[in-house]
Amino acid sequence: MLLVQGIIYPFVYYVTFSVLINSLKLNTPGREDIIVSENDRAINYDSNIKSYVSKYSEIASNIILGLGNSNNIKDISNCVTRLRLSLNDNSIINEQLIKKSGPLSVTKSGNYEAQVIIGTHVQQVAEEIQNQLNRR
């Protein structure tokens, strides 16, 4: 009997919770409101609407400005929590501007390398920085 329950219950749970989540429009991970600005305005993200303001665009803009603008950035990569940067000159980094946008810390190595410790959303920030650099 336990084997039969193990086969049937996942389908029962899936159908039940899918109907409840979609009919009651419950916020689940990936469907929550996106905070756009410091005013705490929220946009309810609908997967059918492709044009929405990325919450990472402001962070990326402040990081680019804090690094001395796009002319100072040679290469960008990331690991799990850090943004790794190759720069033309890391002495012009404005750490206060970078930290104001949310990152925890900025570390410099040598004259041409820097790391910005952002957290687990570093991938989204790195992608937004790449998009902004490609537009310039």
C-alpha positions as CSV (number, residue, x, y, z in Angstrom):
1,M,0.0,0.0,0.0
2,L,2.9,2.4,0.7
3,L,4.2,1.9,-2.8
4,V,0.8,2.8,-4.3
5,Q,0.6,6.0,-2.1
6,G,4.2,6.9,-3.1
7,I,3.1,6.9,-6.8
8,I,-0.3,8.6,-6.4
9,Y,0.4,11.4,-3.9
10,P,2.9,13.4,-5.9
11,F,0.3,13.8,-8.6
12,V,-2.4,14.7,-6.1
13,Y,-0.1,17.3,-4.5
14,Y,1.0,18.8,-7.9
15,V,-2.5,19.2,-9.2
16,T,-3.9,20.6,-5.9
17,F,-1.2,23.1,-5.4
18,S,-1.0,24.2,-9.0
19,V,-4.7,24.9,-9.0
20,L,-4.5,26.8,-5.7
21,I,-1.4,28.8,-6.6
22,N,-2.8,29.8,-10.0
23,S,-6.3,30.6,-8.9
24,L,-5.4,32.5,-5.8
25,K,-2.4,34.1,-7.5
26,L,-0.1,33.3,-4.5
27,N,3.4,34.6,-4.5
28,T,5.9,31.8,-4.7
29,P,9.7,32.0,-5.4
30,G,10.1,33.5,-8.8
31,R,6.6,35.0,-8.9
32,E,7.1,37.6,-6.1
33,D,6.9,41.4,-6.6
34,I,10.1,43.1,-7.9
35,I,11.3,46.2,-6.0
36,V,12.2,48.8,-8.5
37,S,13.5,51.8,-6.6
38,E,14.1,53.2,-3.1
39,N,10.5,54.4,-3.0
40,D,9.5,50.7,-2.5
41,R,7.3,50.9,-5.6
42,A,6.6,47.3,-6.6
43,I,5.8,46.0,-10.1
44,N,3.9,42.8,-10.2
45,Y,5.9,40.8,-12.8
46,D,3.9,39.0,-15.4
47,S,5.8,36.4,-17.5
48,N,3.8,37.5,-20.5
49,I,5.1,41.1,-20.3
50,K,8.7,41.3,-21.4
51,S,9.3,45.0,-20.7
52,Y,9.9,45.6,-17.0
53,V,12.5,47.6,-15.1
54,S,15.3,45.4,-13.8
55,K,16.0,45.9,-10.1
56,Y,19.7,45.3,-11.0
57,S,20.0,48.1,-13.5
58,E,20.5,50.8,-10.8
59,I,23.0,48.6,-8.9
60,A,24.9,48.0,-12.2
61,S,25.0,51.7,-13.1
62,N,26.3,52.7,-9.7
63,I,29.0,50.0,-9.9
64,I,30.1,51.1,-13.3
65,L,30.3,54.8,-12.2
66,G,32.1,53.8,-9.0
67,L,34.7,51.9,-11.0
68,G,35.5,55.0,-13.0
69,N,33.1,54.6,-15.9
70,S,33.1,52.0,-18.7
71,N,36.4,53.2,-20.1
72,N,38.2,51.9,-17.0
73,I,36.7,48.3,-17.2
74,K,38.7,45.8,-19.3
75,D,37.2,42.5,-18.3
76,I,34.4,41.3,-16.0
77,S,33.7,37.9,-14.6
78,N,32.1,36.5,-11.5
79,C,32.1,33.6,-9.1
80,V,29.4,32.6,-6.6
81,T,29.4,35.9,-4.6
82,R,32.0,38.1,-6.1
83,L,32.4,40.3,-9.2
84,R,35.9,40.0,-10.5
85,L,37.2,42.9,-12.6
86,S,40.2,43.8,-14.6
87,L,40.6,47.5,-14.8
88,N,42.9,50.0,-16.4
89,D,43.5,51.7,-13.1
90,N,42.0,50.7,-9.7
91,S,43.1,53.8,-7.9
92,I,40.1,55.8,-9.2
93,I,37.5,53.4,-7.6
94,N,34.9,55.2,-5.6
95,E,34.1,52.7,-2.9
96,Q,31.4,54.8,-1.2
97,L,29.4,55.0,-4.5
98,I,29.7,51.2,-5.0
99,K,28.7,50.4,-1.4
100,K,25.7,52.8,-1.6
101,S,24.1,50.6,-4.2
102,G,24.2,47.4,-2.1
103,P,27.5,45.5,-2.4
104,L,29.1,44.5,0.9
105,S,32.7,45.3,0.1
106,V,35.3,46.2,-2.5
107,T,38.8,44.7,-2.5
108,K,41.8,45.8,-4.7
109,S,44.6,43.6,-5.7
110,G,47.6,45.2,-7.3
111,N,47.0,48.1,-9.7
112,Y,44.7,46.5,-12.2
113,E,42.4,44.0,-10.3
114,A,39.4,44.5,-8.1
115,Q,36.6,42.4,-6.6
116,V,33.2,43.6,-5.6
117,I,31.5,41.3,-3.0
118,I,27.8,41.4,-3.9
119,G,26.2,38.2,-2.7
120,T,24.3,35.4,-4.3
121,H,22.6,37.6,-7.0
122,V,26.0,38.5,-8.5
123,Q,25.2,36.7,-11.7
124,Q,22.2,39.0,-12.4
125,V,24.3,42.1,-11.6
126,A,27.1,40.9,-13.9
127,E,24.7,40.3,-16.7
128,E,23.2,43.8,-16.3
129,I,26.7,45.3,-16.2
130,Q,27.6,43.5,-19.4
131,N,24.4,44.7,-21.0
132,Q,25.1,48.3,-20.0
133,L,28.7,48.1,-21.2
134,N,27.6,46.7,-24.6
135,R,25.1,49.6,-25.0
136,R,27.8,52.2,-24.5
